[in-house]
Amino acid sequence: MKYAFYILPVILLNTNFCFCQSPKIIDRKMYTSSKSAEAREYFNKGVKYFDEHNYTKAIESYEQALSIDNNFIDAYDNLGLSFRHASNLDSSEYYYQISIRKYPKGTVALRNMGVLEVQRKNFGRATDYYNKALGIDSKDAEAYFGLSRVYSLSNNIPEAIKNGLLAEQYYNETNDPNIGDCYMLLAMMYSVQHDKPKSQKYLALAQGTGMKIEQRYIDLINK
């Protein structure tokens, strides 16, 4: 199982195990929707383009929304997200930091900054951002998940599992669909710890959510 321990950070840095950072449409629960119908229309166009992986158009749409309402926090968050997916990390950070300044009680931009710093391999900074989010909301499942991922990348498996289990608890409390990613991460952590029953248990839970799992990860866990 030394192979699993070696390959785990590679898997986590080079797959979509960023998880959980997805855009939302305005009629779901959000921080600060806009009073402007026109801004909301551009925002939802941005979501549509993002889902189509057309990040250029998504960015243009969110920028249009912000040109109409420059206090539309969710547009800042999704604009930062779109720039990150377009591999423009500096612009992504720029808009996340505006979101943080304008809405310091929010956790989305803090968590997204954690993801961004992981991409930069600044694990200490990522940890700081996730802990700031938990200082605002001590039951933030995504922040615990982010910490679990950071600790796994640092090969601190006990802390990774500890935070992963907290993420699982709070995902379950809110019936959050992102729990599948959490199950998969725990499966990998327990695989590294040579705990095959638990790793297979969490693999089965992840598969039960309907998430797509590459065969190589299944083989690694079942090895």
PyRosetta script that sets phi, psi and omega in degrees:
from pyrosetta import init, pose_from_sequence

init()
pose = pose_from_sequence("MKYAFYILPVILLNTNFCFCQSPKIIDRKMYTSSKSAEAREYFNKGVKYFDEHNYTKAIESYEQALSIDNNFIDAYDNLGLSFRHASNLDSSEYYYQISIRKYPKGTVALRNMGVLEVQRKNFGRATDYYNKALGIDSKDAEAYFGLSRVYSLSNNIPEAIKNGLLAEQYYNETNDPNIGDCYMLLAMMYSVQHDKPKSQKYLALAQGTGMKIEQRYIDLINK")
pose.set_psi(1, 1.7)
pose.set_omega(1, 174.5)
pose.set_phi(2, -58.9)
pose.set_psi(2, -33.3)
pose.set_omega(2, 178.7)
pose.set_phi(3, -58.7)
pose.set_psi(3, -43.4)
pose.set_omega(3, 179.9)
pose.set_phi(4, -63.5)
pose.set_psi(4, -40.7)
pose.set_omega(4, -178.7)
pose.set_phi(5, -65.0)
pose.set_psi(5, -38.3)
pose.set_omega(5, -178.9)
pose.set_phi(6, -71.1)
pose.set_psi(6, -42.4)
pose.set_omega(6, -171.2)
pose.set_phi(7, -81.9)
pose.set_psi(7, -18.4)
pose.set_omega(7, -174.5)
pose.set_phi(8, -56.1)
pose.set_psi(8, -51.5)
pose.set_omega(8, 178.8)
pose.set_phi(9, -59.2)
pose.set_psi(9, -34.7)
pose.set_omega(9, 178.6)
pose.set_phi(10, -63.2)
pose.set_psi(10, -44.9)
pose.set_omega(10, 178.8)
pose.set_phi(11, -61.0)
pose.set_psi(11, -46.1)
pose.set_omega(11, -174.4)
pose.set_phi(12, -69.2)
pose.set_psi(12, -29.4)
pose.set_omega(12, 179.8)
pose.set_phi(13, -85.3)
pose.set_psi(13, -21.9)
pose.set_omega(13, -171.9)
pose.set_phi(14, -117.8)
pose.set_psi(14, 21.5)
pose.set_omega(14, 173.6)
pose.set_phi(15, -129.7)
pose.set_psi(15, -173.5)
pose.set_omega(15, 178.4)
pose.set_phi(16, -85.8)
pose.set_psi(16, 27.3)
pose.set_omega(16, 179.7)
pose.set_phi(17, -76.4)
pose.set_psi(17, 27.3)
pose.set_omega(17, 167.9)
pose.set_phi(18, -76.8)
pose.set_psi(18, -39.0)
pose.set_omega(18, 172.9)
pose.set_phi(19, 55.3)
pose.set_psi(19, 160.8)
pose.set_omega(19, 158.9)
pose.set_phi(20, 66.6)
pose.set_psi(20, -15.0)
pose.set_omega(20, -175.2)
pose.set_phi(21, -96.5)
pose.set_psi(21, 79.6)
pose.set_omega(21, -176.4)
pose.set_phi(22, -120.8)
pose.set_psi(22, 152.9)
pose.set_omega(22, -179.7)
pose.set_phi(23, -74.7)
pose.set_psi(23, 159.8)
pose.set_omega(23, -179.2)
pose.set_phi(24, -125.7)
pose.set_psi(24, 150.1)
pose.set_omega(24, 174.5)
pose.set_phi(25, -87.0)
pose.set_psi(25, 160.2)
pose.set_omega(25, -166.2)
pose.set_phi(26, -73.0)
pose.set_psi(26, -15.4)
pose.set_omega(26, 179.7)
pose.set_phi(27, -93.4)
pose.set_psi(27, 7.5)
pose.set_omega(27, 166.5)
pose.set_phi(28, -92.5)
pose.set_psi(28, 173.7)
pose.set_omega(28, -179.6)
pose.set_phi(29, -65.3)
pose.set_psi(29, 123.8)
pose.set_omega(29, -179.4)
pose.set_phi(30, -135.5)
pose.set_psi(30, 169.9)
pose.set_omega(30, 177.8)
pose.set_phi(31, -68.3)
pose.set_psi(31, -65.9)
pose.set_omega(31, -171.9)
pose.set_phi(32, -137.8)
pose.set_psi(32, 88.1)
pose.set_omega(32, 174.2)
pose.set_phi(33, -65.3)
pose.set_psi(33, 169.8)
pose.set_omega(33, -178.8)
pose.set_phi(34, -101.0)
pose.set_psi(34, 146.5)
pose.set_omega(34, 174.7)
pose.set_phi(35, -76.5)
pose.set_psi(35, -13.5)
pose.set_omega(35, -178.0)
pose.set_phi(36, -87.6)
pose.set_psi(36, 119.3)
pose.set_omega(36, 177.5)
pose.set_phi(37, -62.6)
pose.set_psi(37, -35.6)
pose.set_omega(37, -179.7)
pose.set_phi(38, -66.9)
pose.set_psi(38, -41.8)
pose.set_omega(38, 177.7)
pose.set_phi(39, -63.3)
pose.set_psi(39, -42.0)
pose.set_omega(39, 179.0)
pose.set_phi(40, -64.2)
pose.set_psi(40, -35.7)
pose.set_omega(40, 178.9)
pose.set_phi(41, -64.4)
pose.set_psi(41, -45.2)
pose.set_omega(41, 177.7)
pose.set_phi(42, -64.4)
pose.set_psi(42, -37.5)
pose.set_omega(42, 179.0)
pose.set_phi(43, -59.7)
pose.set_psi(43, -48.1)
pose.set_omega(43, -178.2)
pose.set_phi(44, -68.5)
pose.set_psi(44, -29.6)
pose.set_omega(44, 172.3)
pose.set_phi(45, -63.6)
pose.set_psi(45, -39.2)
pose.set_omega(45, 177.9)
pose.set_phi(46, -61.8)
pose.set_psi(46, -41.8)
pose.set_omega(46, 177.7)
pose.set_phi(47, -61.0)
pose.set_psi(47, -44.0)
pose.set_omega(47, 179.8)
pose.set_phi(48, -60.6)
pose.set_psi(48, -47.9)
pose.set_omega(48, -179.9)
pose.set_phi(49, -64.5)
pose.set_psi(49, -39.0)
pose.set_omega(49, 178.6)
pose.set_phi(50, -60.6)
pose.set_psi(50, -45.6)
pose.set_omega(50, 179.5)
pose.set_phi(51, -61.6)
pose.set_psi(51, -26.7)
pose.set_omega(51, 177.8)
pose.set_phi(52, -88.5)
pose.set_psi(52, 3.3)
pose.set_omega(52, -178.4)
pose.set_phi(53, 64.6)
pose.set_psi(53, 22.4)
pose.set_omega(53, 175.8)
pose.set_phi(54, -95.5)
pose.set_psi(54, 79.7)
pose.set_omega(54, -171.4)
pose.set_phi(55, -70.9)
pose.set_psi(55, -29.0)
pose.set_omega(55, 177.6)
pose.set_phi(56, -62.5)
pose.set_psi(56, -47.5)
pose.set_omega(56, 179.5)
pose.set_phi(57, -68.9)
pose.set_psi(57, -36.7)
pose.set_omega(57, 177.5)
pose.set_phi(58, -61.0)
pose.set_psi(58, -45.5)
pose.set_omega(58, 179.4)
pose.set_phi(59, -60.4)
pose.set_psi(59, -45.1)
pose.set_omega(59, 179.1)
pose.set_phi(60, -60.1)
pose.set_psi(60, -40.6)
pose.set_omega(60, -178.1)
pose.set_phi(61, -67.7)
pose.set_psi(61, -43.8)
pose.set_omega(61, 179.0)
pose.set_phi(62, -66.0)
pose.set_psi(62, -37.1)
pose.set_omega(62, 177.4)
pose.set_phi(63, -64.5)
pose.set_psi(63, -37.5)
pose.set_omega(63, 175.8)
pose.set_phi(64, -63.1)
pose.set_psi(64, -43.1)
pose.set_omega(64, 178.6)
pose.set_phi(65, -59.5)
pose.set_psi(65, -42.4)
pose.set_omega(65, -178.5)
pose.set_phi(66, -73.3)
pose.set_psi(66, -26.3)
pose.set_omega(66, 176.7)
pose.set_phi(67, -68.3)
pose.set_psi(67, -23.2)
pose.set_omega(67, 178.5)
pose.set_phi(68, -90.8)
pose.set_psi(68, -39.6)
pose.set_omega(68, -179.3)
pose.set_phi(69, -137.2)
pose.set_psi(69, 99.9)
pose.set_omega(69, -175.8)
pose.set_phi(70, -82.3)
pose.set_psi(70, 9.4)
pose.set_omega(70, 172.9)
pose.set_phi(71, -113.1)
pose.set_psi(71, 17.5)
pose.set_omega(71, -178.6)
pose.set_phi(72, -82.0)
pose.set_psi(72, 87.0)
pose.set_omega(72, -170.9)
pose.set_phi(73, -58.3)
pose.set_psi(73, -43.0)
pose.set_omega(73, -177.5)
pose.set_phi(74, -64.3)
pose.set_psi(74, -28.8)
pose.set_omega(74, 176.0)
pose.set_phi(75, -68.8)
pose.set_psi(75, -38.6)
pose.set_omega(75, 174.5)
pose.set_phi(76, -61.4)
pose.set_psi(76, -45.0)
pose.set_omega(76, -179.0)
pose.set_phi(77, -61.2)
pose.set_psi(77, -46.0)
pose.set_omega(77, -177.7)
pose.set_phi(78, -74.1)
pose.set_psi(78, -28.5)
pose.set_omega(78, 174.6)
pose.set_phi(79, -65.8)
pose.set_psi(79, -44.8)
pose.set_omega(79, 175.8)
pose.set_phi(80, -59.9)
pose.set_psi(80, -40.9)
pose.set_omega(80, 178.9)
pose.set_phi(81, -62.4)
pose.set_psi(81, -42.8)
pose.set_omega(81, -179.3)
pose.set_phi(82, -65.4)
pose.set_psi(82, -41.5)
pose.set_omega(82, 177.2)
pose.set_phi(83, -64.0)
pose.set_psi(83, -37.4)
pose.set_omega(83, 178.7)
pose.set_phi(84, -63.4)
pose.set_psi(84, -42.9)
pose.set_omega(84, 179.0)
pose.set_phi(85, -69.8)
pose.set_psi(85, -21.8)
pose.set_omega(85, 175.1)
pose.set_phi(86, -87.5)
pose.set_psi(86, 7.1)
pose.set_omega(86, 177.7)
pose.set_phi(87, 66.1)
pose.set_psi(87, 26.2)
pose.set_omega(87, 174.8)
pose.set_phi(88, -107.6)
pose.set_psi(88, 82.6)
pose.set_omega(88, -172.1)
pose.set_phi(89, -70.6)
pose.set_psi(89, -32.4)
pose.set_omega(89, -179.9)
pose.set_phi(90, -65.9)
pose.set_psi(90, -44.5)
pose.set_omega(90, 177.8)
pose.set_phi(91, -67.4)
pose.set_psi(91, -36.3)
pose.set_omega(91, 177.0)
pose.set_phi(92, -59.0)
pose.set_psi(92, -49.1)
pose.set_omega(92, 179.2)
pose.set_phi(93, -61.3)
pose.set_psi(93, -39.8)
pose.set_omega(93, -178.8)
pose.set_phi(94, -54.7)
pose.set_psi(94, -47.3)
pose.set_omega(94, -177.2)
pose.set_phi(95, -77.8)
pose.set_psi(95, -31.5)
pose.set_omega(95, 174.2)
pose.set_phi(96, -62.9)
pose.set_psi(96, -40.9)
pose.set_omega(96, -177.9)
pose.set_phi(97, -68.1)
pose.set_psi(97, -33.6)
pose.set_omega(97, 173.8)
pose.set_phi(98, -62.5)
pose.set_psi(98, -44.5)
pose.set_omega(98, 178.3)
pose.set_phi(99, -58.3)
pose.set_psi(99, -44.0)
pose.set_omega(99, -179.2)
pose.set_phi(100, -64.1)
pose.set_psi(100, -42.1)
pose.set_omega(100, -180.0)
pose.set_phi(101, -66.9)
pose.set_psi(101, -42.4)
pose.set_omega(101, -176.2)
pose.set_phi(102, -76.3)
pose.set_psi(102, -29.6)
pose.set_omega(102, -177.4)
pose.set_phi(103, -136.3)
pose.set_psi(103, 74.6)
pose.set_omega(103, -174.1)
pose.set_phi(104, -64.9)
pose.set_psi(104, -15.8)
pose.set_omega(104, 177.9)
pose.set_phi(105, -86.6)
pose.set_psi(105, -3.2)
pose.set_omega(105, -179.7)
pose.set_phi(106, -81.1)
pose.set_psi(106, 153.0)
pose.set_omega(106, 179.1)
pose.set_phi(107, -112.8)
pose.set_psi(107, -17.5)
pose.set_omega(107, -174.9)
pose.set_phi(108, -60.6)
pose.set_psi(108, -50.0)
pose.set_omega(108, -178.2)
pose.set_phi(109, -65.8)
pose.set_psi(109, -35.0)
pose.set_omega(109, 177.4)
pose.set_phi(110, -63.3)
pose.set_psi(110, -45.3)
pose.set_omega(110, 178.7)
pose.set_phi(111, -64.9)
pose.set_psi(111, -40.2)
pose.set_omega(111, 179.2)
pose.set_phi(112, -65.4)
pose.set_psi(112, -34.4)
pose.set_omega(112, 174.5)
pose.set_phi(113, -65.2)
pose.set_psi(113, -34.7)
pose.set_omega(113, 174.9)
pose.set_phi(114, -60.3)
pose.set_psi(114, -45.9)
pose.set_omega(114, 178.4)
pose.set_phi(115, -61.6)
pose.set_psi(115, -43.8)
pose.set_omega(115, -178.7)
pose.set_phi(116, -61.5)
pose.set_psi(116, -43.5)
pose.set_omega(116, -178.9)
pose.set_phi(117, -68.7)
pose.set_psi(117, -29.4)
pose.set_omega(117, 173.4)
pose.set_phi(118, -63.2)
pose.set_psi(118, -42.7)
pose.set_omega(118, 178.1)
pose.set_phi(119, -61.0)
pose.set_psi(119, -32.7)
pose.set_omega(119, 177.2)
pose.set_phi(120, -82.3)
pose.set_psi(120, -4.4)
pose.set_omega(120, -178.0)
pose.set_phi(121, 66.4)
pose.set_psi(121, 26.2)
pose.set_omega(121, 173.9)
pose.set_phi(122, -94.8)
pose.set_psi(122, 76.7)
pose.set_omega(122, -171.0)
pose.set_phi(123, -68.2)
pose.set_psi(123, -33.1)
pose.set_omega(123, 177.4)
pose.set_phi(124, -64.0)
pose.set_psi(124, -43.1)
pose.set_omega(124, 178.8)
pose.set_phi(125, -67.0)
pose.set_psi(125, -39.2)
pose.set_omega(125, 178.1)
pose.set_phi(126, -59.8)
pose.set_psi(126, -44.7)
pose.set_omega(126, 178.7)
pose.set_phi(127, -59.0)
pose.set_psi(127, -41.8)
pose.set_omega(127, 179.6)
pose.set_phi(128, -60.6)
pose.set_psi(128, -43.9)
pose.set_omega(128, -179.3)
pose.set_phi(129, -65.3)
pose.set_psi(129, -42.5)
pose.set_omega(129, 179.1)
pose.set_phi(130, -64.5)
pose.set_psi(130, -38.6)
pose.set_omega(130, 178.7)
pose.set_phi(131, -68.7)
pose.set_psi(131, -32.6)
pose.set_omega(131, 174.7)
pose.set_phi(132, -64.3)
pose.set_psi(132, -39.8)
pose.set_omega(132, 177.3)
pose.set_phi(133, -63.1)
pose.set_psi(133, -40.4)
pose.set_omega(133, 179.2)
pose.set_phi(134, -70.3)
pose.set_psi(134, -25.5)
pose.set_omega(134, 174.5)
pose.set_phi(135, -67.2)
pose.set_psi(135, -23.9)
pose.set_omega(135, 176.8)
pose.set_phi(136, -89.0)
pose.set_psi(136, -42.0)
pose.set_omega(136, -179.0)
pose.set_phi(137, -137.8)
pose.set_psi(137, 102.8)
pose.set_omega(137, -175.2)
pose.set_phi(138, -71.7)
pose.set_psi(138, -4.8)
pose.set_omega(138, 178.0)
pose.set_phi(139, -114.0)
pose.set_psi(139, 24.8)
pose.set_omega(139, -178.0)
pose.set_phi(140, -76.6)
pose.set_psi(140, 101.2)
pose.set_omega(140, -176.0)
pose.set_phi(141, -60.5)
pose.set_psi(141, -39.9)
pose.set_omega(141, -176.6)
pose.set_phi(142, -68.1)
pose.set_psi(142, -32.5)
pose.set_omega(142, 176.9)
pose.set_phi(143, -68.0)
pose.set_psi(143, -42.3)
pose.set_omega(143, 176.2)
pose.set_phi(144, -62.9)
pose.set_psi(144, -39.8)
pose.set_omega(144, 177.8)
pose.set_phi(145, -62.5)
pose.set_psi(145, -42.8)
pose.set_omega(145, 178.4)
pose.set_phi(146, -60.1)
pose.set_psi(146, -42.2)
pose.set_omega(146, 177.4)
pose.set_phi(147, -63.9)
pose.set_psi(147, -39.5)
pose.set_omega(147, 178.6)
pose.set_phi(148, -59.8)
pose.set_psi(148, -42.6)
pose.set_omega(148, 180.0)
pose.set_phi(149, -66.1)
pose.set_psi(149, -42.6)
pose.set_omega(149, 179.3)
pose.set_phi(150, -61.5)
pose.set_psi(150, -45.8)
pose.set_omega(150, -179.6)
pose.set_phi(151, -65.6)
pose.set_psi(151, -34.2)
pose.set_omega(151, 177.8)
pose.set_phi(152, -67.0)
pose.set_psi(152, -38.4)
pose.set_omega(152, 177.6)
pose.set_phi(153, -66.2)
pose.set_psi(153, -27.2)
pose.set_omega(153, 178.2)
pose.set_phi(154, -89.8)
pose.set_psi(154, 5.0)
pose.set_omega(154, -179.3)
pose.set_phi(155, 61.2)
pose.set_psi(155, 27.7)
pose.set_omega(155, 172.4)
pose.set_phi(156, -97.5)
pose.set_psi(156, 77.6)
pose.set_omega(156, -170.3)
pose.set_phi(157, -65.9)
pose.set_psi(157, -40.3)
pose.set_omega(157, 177.9)
pose.set_phi(158, -57.4)
pose.set_psi(158, -44.4)
pose.set_omega(158, 178.5)
pose.set_phi(159, -69.4)
pose.set_psi(159, -33.5)
pose.set_omega(159, 177.4)
pose.set_phi(160, -62.7)
pose.set_psi(160, -44.6)
pose.set_omega(160, 179.6)
pose.set_phi(161, -67.9)
pose.set_psi(161, -42.7)
pose.set_omega(161, 179.3)
pose.set_phi(162, -55.4)
pose.set_psi(162, -49.0)
pose.set_omega(162, -179.2)
pose.set_phi(163, -73.8)
pose.set_psi(163, -31.1)
pose.set_omega(163, 176.3)
pose.set_phi(164, -64.4)
pose.set_psi(164, -39.5)
pose.set_omega(164, 178.4)
pose.set_phi(165, -68.1)
pose.set_psi(165, -36.2)
pose.set_omega(165, 174.8)
pose.set_phi(166, -65.9)
pose.set_psi(166, -40.5)
pose.set_omega(166, 176.1)
pose.set_phi(167, -60.5)
pose.set_psi(167, -45.3)
pose.set_omega(167, 178.9)
pose.set_phi(168, -57.6)
pose.set_psi(168, -44.9)
pose.set_omega(168, -179.1)
pose.set_phi(169, -58.1)
pose.set_psi(169, -48.0)
pose.set_omega(169, -175.0)
pose.set_phi(170, -79.5)
pose.set_psi(170, -28.8)
pose.set_omega(170, 170.7)
pose.set_phi(171, -61.6)
pose.set_psi(171, -43.4)
pose.set_omega(171, -179.7)
pose.set_phi(172, -63.1)
pose.set_psi(172, -38.2)
pose.set_omega(172, -177.5)
pose.set_phi(173, -63.7)
pose.set_psi(173, -27.7)
pose.set_omega(173, -177.3)
pose.set_phi(174, -110.4)
pose.set_psi(174, 6.9)
pose.set_omega(174, -178.3)
pose.set_phi(175, 53.2)
pose.set_psi(175, 42.0)
pose.set_omega(175, -176.6)
pose.set_phi(176, -77.0)
pose.set_psi(176, 128.2)
pose.set_omega(176, -179.5)
pose.set_phi(177, -66.2)
pose.set_psi(177, -17.5)
pose.set_omega(177, 179.2)
pose.set_phi(178, -70.3)
pose.set_psi(178, -1.7)
pose.set_omega(178, -178.0)
pose.set_phi(179, -62.5)
pose.set_psi(179, -24.2)
pose.set_omega(179, 179.2)
pose.set_phi(180, -59.2)
pose.set_psi(180, -40.3)
pose.set_omega(180, 177.3)
pose.set_phi(181, -63.4)
pose.set_psi(181, -38.6)
pose.set_omega(181, 179.1)
pose.set_phi(182, -64.8)
pose.set_psi(182, -44.8)
pose.set_omega(182, 177.4)
pose.set_phi(183, -57.1)
pose.set_psi(183, -43.3)
pose.set_omega(183, -176.7)
pose.set_phi(184, -65.9)
pose.set_psi(184, -40.7)
pose.set_omega(184, 178.6)
pose.set_phi(185, -64.0)
pose.set_psi(185, -42.3)
pose.set_omega(185, 178.2)
pose.set_phi(186, -63.9)
pose.set_psi(186, -37.1)
pose.set_omega(186, 176.9)
pose.set_phi(187, -59.0)
pose.set_psi(187, -42.9)
pose.set_omega(187, 179.4)
pose.set_phi(188, -66.9)
pose.set_psi(188, -40.9)
pose.set_omega(188, -179.1)
pose.set_phi(189, -63.3)
pose.set_psi(189, -45.8)
pose.set_omega(189, -179.6)
pose.set_phi(190, -68.4)
pose.set_psi(190, -28.9)
pose.set_omega(190, 175.3)
pose.set_phi(191, -63.6)
pose.set_psi(191, -42.4)
pose.set_omega(191, 177.6)
pose.set_phi(192, -63.0)
pose.set_psi(192, -33.7)
pose.set_omega(192, 180.0)
pose.set_phi(193, -83.5)
pose.set_psi(193, 7.7)
pose.set_omega(193, 179.2)
pose.set_phi(194, 64.4)
pose.set_psi(194, 22.0)
pose.set_omega(194, 179.2)
pose.set_phi(195, -97.8)
pose.set_psi(195, 83.0)
pose.set_omega(195, -173.9)
pose.set_phi(196, -64.7)
pose.set_psi(196, -40.8)
pose.set_omega(196, 178.5)
pose.set_phi(197, -57.6)
pose.set_psi(197, -44.3)
pose.set_omega(197, -178.8)
pose.set_phi(198, -72.5)
pose.set_psi(198, -38.5)
pose.set_omega(198, 179.6)
pose.set_phi(199, -64.2)
pose.set_psi(199, -39.6)
pose.set_omega(199, 179.0)
pose.set_phi(200, -72.6)
pose.set_psi(200, -32.8)
pose.set_omega(200, 176.3)
pose.set_phi(201, -60.5)
pose.set_psi(201, -48.2)
pose.set_omega(201, -177.2)
pose.set_phi(202, -73.3)
pose.set_psi(202, -29.8)
pose.set_omega(202, 173.4)
pose.set_phi(203, -62.3)
pose.set_psi(203, -44.3)
pose.set_omega(203, 179.3)
pose.set_phi(204, -63.6)
pose.set_psi(204, -39.0)
pose.set_omega(204, 177.8)
pose.set_phi(205, -64.0)
pose.set_psi(205, -41.7)
pose.set_omega(205, 178.2)
pose.set_phi(206, -62.9)
pose.set_psi(206, -44.6)
pose.set_omega(206, 179.1)
pose.set_phi(207, -63.5)
pose.set_psi(207, -32.9)
pose.set_omega(207, -179.9)
pose.set_phi(208, -67.7)
pose.set_psi(208, -18.6)
pose.set_omega(208, 177.4)
pose.set_phi(209, -81.6)
pose.set_psi(209, -10.0)
pose.set_omega(209, -179.2)
pose.set_phi(210, 89.0)
pose.set_psi(210, 3.1)
pose.set_omega(210, -179.9)
pose.set_phi(211, -68.7)
pose.set_psi(211, 149.3)
pose.set_omega(211, 178.9)
pose.set_phi(212, -83.5)
pose.set_psi(212, 126.6)
pose.set_omega(212, -178.6)
pose.set_phi(213, -124.2)
pose.set_psi(213, 125.6)
pose.set_omega(213, -179.7)
pose.set_phi(214, -65.1)
pose.set_psi(214, 144.9)
pose.set_omega(214, -175.7)
pose.set_phi(215, -60.1)
pose.set_psi(215, -31.8)
pose.set_omega(215, -178.4)
pose.set_phi(216, -63.6)
pose.set_psi(216, -32.6)
pose.set_omega(216, 178.2)
pose.set_phi(217, -74.0)
pose.set_psi(217, -37.8)
pose.set_omega(217, 176.9)
pose.set_phi(218, -62.5)
pose.set_psi(218, -43.6)
pose.set_omega(218, 179.9)
pose.set_phi(219, -64.7)
pose.set_psi(219, -38.3)
pose.set_omega(219, -179.6)
pose.set_phi(220, -63.8)
pose.set_psi(220, -42.9)
pose.set_omega(220, -179.2)
pose.set_phi(221, -69.1)
pose.set_psi(221, -37.6)
pose.set_omega(221, -177.1)
pose.set_phi(222, -85.5)
pose.set_psi(222, -0.4)
pose.set_omega(222, -176.0)
pose.set_phi(223, -61.5)
pose.dump_pdb("model.pdb")
